[in-house]
Amino acid sequence: MRAAWVLLPALAALSAYYVYLPLPSAVSDPWKLMLLDATFRAVQQTCHLIHYLRLSHHLIVLNYLICTFDKLKSVSSEDIKITDAVFDGVEVRVFEPPAKGDESLKRSVVYIHGGGWALASARTSLYNNLCRIMAESLNAVVVSVEYRLVPEVCFPEQYHDALRATKHFLQPDVLAEYSVDPSRVAISGDSAGGNLAAAVCQQLSKDEDLPVRPKLQALIYPVLQAFDFNTPSYQQNRNMPVLPRHVMINYWIDYLNGDYGLAHELLVNNHTALNVGRALSFRARLNWTSLLPASFQKSYRPVVQPTGSAAIVERLPALLDVRAVPLLADDATLARQPRTYVLTCENDVLRDDGAMYARRLERAGVPVTLDHFHDCFHGCMIFTVWPTDFSAGVQTRSSYIKWLDENL
């Protein structure tokens, strides 16, 4: 009995130590966020152990667990017709609201889910719920793209899947099949899905034979560059849940089919040092000292290595490929982009990616709305269902849908 009285407090203290993280005072629902992050870390560590034992790839195990606990069994609801289809070899889930009165054509959103190009699914409740609410709130047809994931495939296959599915949907006969107005289609995505949405929009803008073009793009805390892992937001939020800096770097390495041994080289920006010739021409396109407002820059300083390793870019050339890194696109490409919405969160390593893209688009003459949330964190918009029902999720989702409603 005496041993139990000693063991229980010790376990409680250990659990509190594992769960507790020092968070900025402005973060909404801090204890709930700590619990979510602790749960995710514990699951990730278990998956890494399985990977270390060579039983399976850690991302396969992690995604299996996510989908097992989260997958919906039903594929329809009373209000929204939900069907699974294949667009040019790519699986999609389509959400169709019922017809209203004498309305003939609806607006539409092509949505690309996040998850580091490796996790989640259009079929999980988090994204199923988001797309259903979008379809209901906007009275719009929502096409959720089920692109293939790491490690099954790596870049550029995720990009090709998203592009093929989108181009298929934009065909006039397919839009007519779903009663969609060709002049009212948006492309959207969150996190890695925001990366794919931006890359797809850039490519579509270059396709002279495309009969239908998107009216809008809406990017939710998008990941847009792997050039500089020491922007102010990467430095400020390096240990923030749900996406600390080292995890984002590993997602990039997985996406580009690299080696985890490169993580430290990327962390200190050795891949874009001044002696790396291939990176020099892109440096001005990612000069955050001129692209970010002073409130974002704070007292942080650029981390620019005088000498680094050109071999990193030779091993991972996609680090400078605009299909993977949309923020590095030239001004002419940016000028062709549609009206854009970018949502960013203060407590997110990717905050500056979105802010810099918004600023570059604005300079290129594109109408842009930068919707910044001071108390929110990466991934919050999909966390709106118990037990991960964050006020930040409802807040960001409402603002995002409101913008789409007013502009689409």
C-alpha positions in Angstrom: 0.0 0.0 0.0 2.8 2.4 0.9 4.5 1.7 -2.4 1.2 2.6 -4.2 1.1 6.0 -2.5 4.6 6.7 -3.7 4.1 5.3 -7.2 0.8 7.1 -8.0 2.1 10.6 -7.4 5.2 9.8 -9.3 3.2 8.6 -12.3 1.0 11.7 -12.0 4.0 14.0 -12.0 5.6 12.1 -14.9 2.4 12.4 -16.9 2.1 16.1 -16.1 5.7 16.6 -17.2 5.0 14.9 -20.5 1.8 16.8 -21.2 2.8 20.3 -20.1 4.3 22.6 -22.6 5.0 26.4 -22.2 2.6 28.0 -24.6 2.1 31.7 -25.5 -0.6 33.3 -23.3 -2.8 34.1 -26.3 -3.3 30.5 -27.5 -6.9 29.4 -27.2 -7.8 26.3 -25.2 -4.1 25.8 -24.0 -4.7 22.7 -21.9 -6.8 21.0 -24.6 -4.0 21.7 -27.0 -1.4 20.3 -24.7 -3.4 17.1 -24.3 -3.9 16.8 -28.1 -0.2 17.3 -28.7 0.8 14.8 -25.9 -1.5 12.2 -27.5 -0.1 12.8 -30.9 3.5 12.7 -29.7 2.9 9.4 -27.9 1.4 7.8 -31.0 4.2 9.1 -33.1 6.9 7.8 -30.8 5.2 4.4 -30.8 5.1 4.4 -34.6 8.8 5.4 -34.7 9.6 2.4 -32.5 7.8 0.1 -34.9 9.8 1.7 -37.7 13.0 1.2 -35.8 12.2 -2.5 -35.3 11.6 -2.7 -39.1 8.1 -3.9 -38.7 6.6 -1.2 -40.9 7.1 2.4 -42.0 6.2 4.8 -39.2 4.0 6.9 -41.5 2.0 3.8 -42.7 1.4 2.8 -39.1 0.5 6.4 -38.1 -1.9 6.8 -40.9 -3.5 3.4 -40.3 -4.2 4.4 -36.7 -5.6 7.8 -37.7 -7.9 6.3 -40.3 -8.9 3.3 -38.0 -10.1 5.6 -35.2 -11.5 8.3 -37.5 -13.0 6.7 -40.6 -16.7 7.2 -41.2 -18.8 4.1 -42.1 -21.6 5.9 -43.8 -21.1 7.7 -47.1 -24.3 9.8 -47.3 -26.4 12.0 -45.1 -30.0 13.3 -45.3 -28.9 16.8 -46.4 -25.8 16.2 -48.5 -25.3 13.5 -51.1 -21.8 12.1 -50.6 -20.4 9.8 -53.2 -17.0 8.4 -54.1 -15.7 8.7 -57.7 -12.6 8.5 -59.8 -11.4 11.5 -61.8 -8.8 10.6 -64.3 -7.5 7.7 -62.2 -7.6 9.7 -58.9 -10.1 9.0 -56.2 -12.3 11.8 -55.0 -15.2 12.3 -52.6 -18.0 14.5 -53.9 -20.4 16.4 -51.6 -23.6 17.6 -53.4 -26.2 19.8 -51.6 -29.9 19.3 -52.7 -31.3 21.6 -55.4 -33.0 24.7 -54.1 -36.0 26.1 -55.9 -35.4 27.0 -59.5 -31.6 27.2 -59.1 -29.9 25.6 -62.1 -26.2 25.8 -61.4 -24.2 25.7 -58.2 -20.8 27.1 -57.3 -18.0 24.6 -56.4 -14.8 24.1 -54.3 -12.1 21.6 -55.1 -10.6 20.8 -51.7 -7.2 19.2 -51.1 -6.6 17.9 -47.6 -3.5 18.4 -45.4 -1.4 15.9 -43.4 2.2 16.5 -44.5 1.5 14.7 -47.9 1.5 11.5 -45.8 -1.4 11.5 -43.4 -5.2 11.8 -43.3 -7.8 11.2 -46.0 -10.8 12.8 -47.6 -12.8 10.0 -46.0 -11.9 10.7 -42.4 -14.4 12.5 -40.2 -12.2 15.6 -39.8 -12.3 16.4 -43.5 -15.6 14.7 -44.2 -17.1 17.1 -41.6 -15.4 20.1 -43.0 -16.4 19.5 -46.6 -20.0 18.6 -45.6 -20.3 21.9 -43.7 -18.8 23.8 -46.7 -21.3 22.2 -49.0 -24.2 23.0 -46.7 -23.1 26.6 -45.9 -22.1 27.6 -49.4 -24.8 25.5 -51.2 -21.8 24.3 -53.3 -20.5 21.1 -54.8 -17.3 20.2 -53.0 -14.8 17.8 -54.5 -12.3 16.4 -51.9 -9.2 14.9 -53.6 -7.9 11.6 -52.3 -4.3 11.9 -53.6 -1.8 9.1 -52.9 0.4 9.5 -49.8 4.0 9.1 -48.7 5.6 6.6 -48.4 3.6 4.8 -51.2 4.6 7.6 -53.5 6.7 10.8 -53.2 6.9 14.1 -55.1 5.8 14.8 -57.7 3.0 12.1 -57.6 0.9 13.9 -55.0 1.1 17.0 -57.2 0.2 15.1 -60.3 -2.8 13.5 -58.6 -4.2 16.8 -57.5 -3.6 18.4 -60.9 -5.2 15.5 -62.8 -8.3 15.4 -60.6 -8.7 19.2 -60.8 -8.3 19.3 -64.6 -10.8 16.5 -65.0 -13.4 18.3 -62.9 -12.9 21.5 -64.8 -14.0 19.9 -68.1 -17.2 21.5 -69.2 -19.1 18.2 -69.5 -18.0 17.1 -66.0 -19.1 20.4 -64.5 -22.4 20.1 -66.3 -22.8 16.6 -64.9 -22.6 18.0 -61.4 -24.6 21.2 -62.3 -21.7 23.5 -61.5 -21.3 27.0 -62.8 -18.0 27.1 -64.7 -17.4 30.7 -63.7 -17.7 29.9 -59.9 -15.1 27.3 -59.0 -12.5 27.7 -56.3 -9.4 25.6 -55.4 -8.6 25.2 -51.8 -6.5 23.2 -49.3 -5.0 23.3 -45.8 -1.3 22.8 -44.9 0.2 20.3 -47.4 -3.1 20.5 -49.2 -2.6 24.3 -49.4 0.8 23.6 -51.0 -0.8 21.3 -53.6 -3.6 23.8 -54.2 -1.2 26.7 -54.9 1.0 24.5 -57.1 -2.1 23.3 -59.1 -3.3 26.9 -59.5 0.0 28.0 -60.8 0.1 25.2 -63.4 -3.5 25.8 -64.5 -2.6 29.5 -65.1 0.0 28.3 -67.6 -2.3 26.0 -69.5 -3.5 28.0 -72.5 -5.9 25.2 -73.7 -7.8 25.0 -70.4 -11.5 25.9 -71.2 -12.4 26.6 -67.5 -10.2 28.3 -64.9 -10.7 28.7 -61.2 -12.2 31.9 -60.0 -10.5 31.8 -56.6 -7.9 30.0 -54.5 -8.1 29.7 -50.7 -5.1 28.5 -48.8 -5.3 27.5 -45.2 -2.0 27.8 -43.3 -0.2 26.5 -46.4 3.3 25.1 -46.5 4.9 26.9 -49.5 8.7 26.8 -49.2 11.7 24.6 -48.1 14.2 27.3 -48.8 14.5 28.9 -45.3 13.7 27.0 -42.1 14.7 30.0 -40.0 12.0 32.5 -40.9 10.7 34.4 -37.9 7.7 32.0 -37.5 10.0 29.0 -37.8 12.2 30.4 -35.0 9.4 31.7 -32.8 7.3 28.5 -33.0 10.0 25.9 -33.3 8.5 23.8 -30.5 4.8 24.6 -30.9 2.2 21.9 -31.2 0.9 20.4 -33.4 3.8 21.1 -35.9 7.2 21.8 -34.4 10.0 22.7 -36.8 11.8 19.4 -36.8 8.5 17.6 -37.7 7.9 19.9 -40.6 11.5 19.3 -41.9 10.9 15.6 -41.7 7.7 15.9 -43.7 9.7 17.7 -46.4 12.3 15.0 -46.4 9.7 12.3 -46.7 7.8 14.1 -49.5 11.0 14.6 -51.5 12.2 11.1 -50.8 15.3 12.2 -49.0 17.4 11.0 -46.1 16.7 11.9 -42.4 20.5 12.5 -42.1 19.9 15.8 -44.0 17.6 17.2 -41.3 20.3 19.2 -39.5 21.7 20.5 -42.8 18.2 21.8 -43.7 17.6 23.1 -40.2 20.6 25.5 -40.4 19.9 26.4 -44.1 23.1 24.8 -45.5 21.1 23.9 -48.6 20.6 27.6 -49.5 24.0 29.0 -48.4 25.6 31.8 -50.4 27.9 29.4 -52.2 25.0 27.2 -53.5 24.7 28.6 -57.0 21.4 27.1 -57.9 19.8 28.8 -54.9 21.1 32.3 -55.5 18.5 33.2 -58.2 15.7 32.4 -55.8 16.9 34.3 -52.8 15.2 37.6 -53.7 11.8 35.8 -54.0 12.0 34.7 -50.4 13.5 37.8 -48.7 11.4 37.9 -45.6 12.9 41.1 -44.4 11.1 42.9 -47.2 8.0 40.6 -47.4 6.9 40.4 -43.8 5.4 43.1 -41.6 7.4 44.3 -38.7 4.9 42.6 -36.3 5.9 39.3 -37.8 9.7 39.9 -38.0 9.9 41.0 -34.4 13.6 40.9 -33.4 14.6 37.9 -35.4 17.5 37.9 -37.9 18.0 36.1 -41.1 20.1 32.9 -41.0 22.2 32.9 -44.1 25.2 30.6 -44.2 28.2 31.9 -46.2 29.2 28.4 -47.1 27.0 25.3 -47.2 26.5 22.2 -49.3 25.5 22.3 -52.9 25.3 18.5 -52.8 22.0 18.7 -50.8 20.2 20.4 -53.7 21.8 17.9 -56.1 20.4 15.1 -54.0 17.0 16.8 -53.5 16.5 19.0 -56.6 12.8 19.4 -55.7 13.9 21.8 -52.9 14.0 24.4 -55.7 11.2 23.0 -57.9 8.2 25.4 -57.9 5.8 22.5 -58.2 6.9 21.5 -54.7 7.8 25.1 -53.5 5.2 27.5 -54.9 6.6 30.5 -53.1 9.6 30.4 -55.4 7.5 31.0 -58.6 8.4 34.0 -60.7 6.4 37.2 -60.8 4.9 36.5 -64.2 3.3 33.2 -62.9 2.1 34.9 -59.7 0.4 37.7 -61.8 -1.8 35.1 -63.5 -3.2 33.7 -60.2 -6.9 34.2 -59.3 -8.2 36.2 -56.4 -6.6 34.7 -53.3 -7.4 34.1 -49.6 -4.6 33.1 -47.2 -5.3 32.1 -43.6 -2.4 32.2 -41.2 -2.0 31.5 -37.5 0.4 33.3 -35.2 1.4 30.1 -33.4 2.5 28.2 -36.4 5.9 27.6 -38.1 4.2 28.1 -41.4 2.8 31.5 -40.6 5.4 33.3 -42.7 5.0 31.0 -45.7 1.5 32.2 -46.1 2.2 35.9 -45.3 5.1 36.0 -47.8 3.0 34.4 -50.6 0.2 36.9 -49.9 2.6 39.8 -50.2 4.2 38.5 -53.4 0.8 38.0 -55.0 -0.3 41.4 -53.9 2.8 43.0 -55.5 2.1 41.0 -58.7 -1.4 42.7 -58.8 -3.5 39.8 -57.5 -6.4 40.8 -55.1 -5.4 39.1 -51.8 -7.1 38.7 -48.4 -4.6 37.8 -45.6 -6.7 36.5 -42.7 -4.4 36.3 -39.6 -5.4 34.8 -36.3 -3.3 35.7 -33.2 -4.6 33.0 -30.9 -4.7 30.0 -33.3 -2.3 27.2 -34.1 -1.5 25.0 -37.1 -4.2 22.5 -38.1 -6.9 24.1 -35.9 -9.6 24.4 -38.6 -10.3 20.7 -38.8 -10.5 20.3 -35.0 -14.2 21.2 -34.5 -15.7 17.9 -33.4 -15.6 16.5 -29.8 -13.2 15.6 -28.2 -11.0 17.9 -30.4 -13.5 20.7 -30.5 -11.4 23.8 -30.3 -12.8 27.3 -30.4 -10.0 28.2 -32.7 -11.3 25.7 -35.2 -14.8 27.1 -35.3 -13.4 30.6 -35.5 -11.1 30.0 -38.5 -13.6 27.8 -40.3 -16.3 30.4 -40.0 -14.0 33.2 -41.3 -12.9 31.0 -44.2 -16.4 30.0 -45.3 -17.6 33.6 -45.0 -14.9 34.7 -47.4 -15.8 32.0 -49.9 -19.5 32.9 -49.6 -18.8 36.5 -50.3 -16.4 36.0 -53.2 -17.3 32.8 -55.0 
